[in-house]
């Protein structure tokens, strides 16, 4: 959490404090989520052209599991890169930032 008195330093020198206990508040059902996600990843694999790109946007709780599924379908060698969203800095475009278009 951003805080003027925080002990961690982030983007542009902003300071943050660690708020413990948030992980214990995560209340999601992993099984239900995968019943939702897996068939959609399989469908994307089926529909994408050979030069197509899949860019899932998932939270940090699930993204690593989704990568395992994508690696199984697309092959590990198909992984191109990971886009990290920086909430307090990364949303502002400038002339040095690449833009990402949508299809």
N, C-alpha and C positions, 0 to 999 in steps of 0.2 A: 504494500500500500504506500502511495506517495506520502511523504511526511517531511516537514522542514527539519525535524530532529532525527531522522532515520540514520542508521549506521551503514547502510549499503548505498553505493553511488551507482547511478545508471546513466542513461542517455543525457547528454548535455549537462552533466553534473547534477541532475536531479537526485535527491536523496529519498530513500525508501526504508520502511521498517518491515520486518517480517512479522506477519500475523499468524501465529500458530493456532492450530485447531480447525482451520478451514477444510483440510483434507478429510477430517472426520465428519464434516457436514455434507459430503458428496453422497447423494442418495439416488443412484440410478441403477437400473436393472440391466446388467451386462448382457444376459441372454436375450432379452427383448430387443436390445439395440442391434445385436448381430443378426437377429431374424429380420430386422428392417434393412440393415446395410448390405449384407453379403449378396443377396440377389441383385441389388442395384449395381454393385461393382461388377458382378458377372455380366449383367446386361450391358454395362459400359464397355467391357472387354469385347463382347460380341459385336457391338455397333461401331466401335472406333475403327477408322481406316488405319492402314499401316503407318501413316505419318501423323495420326491423331495424337492428342495429348489429353490426359486426364489430370485435372487439378482439383483434388478434393480439399475442402476446407473443413477441418475437424478440430475439436478442442484437444488439448494436450492429454486428456484422459484416455482418448481412443485412437489417436492418430498412429501410434506405433503398431497397434493391432491391425489397423486397416492396411498399413504398409506390408505386413506379412501376407495378407490376402492378395494384395496387388502383385507382390513379388511372385506368388504362386501362379497367378493367372498370366501376367505379362512377362515374367522373368526378371530377375534382379538386375540384369544388364540394361533393362529399359528405364530404370530410375534416372531422372535427369537432375533434379535439384529439389530443395525444400525452401519454401518461402516462409520467412518468420515475420510475424506482424508485431511491430513495436508500437504499442498503444499510445505512448506519449510523444512519439517522434516520427514513426514510420508512415503516418497517414498523410503527411504534407509533402506534396510533390515539389521538386525543384528542377532546374535545368540539367542536373547531373543524375537524376533518378530515371531509370528506365520505366516506361509505361507498359502496363499489361492490358492488352485488348481482350474483348470478349467475342466469342464466336456466335 
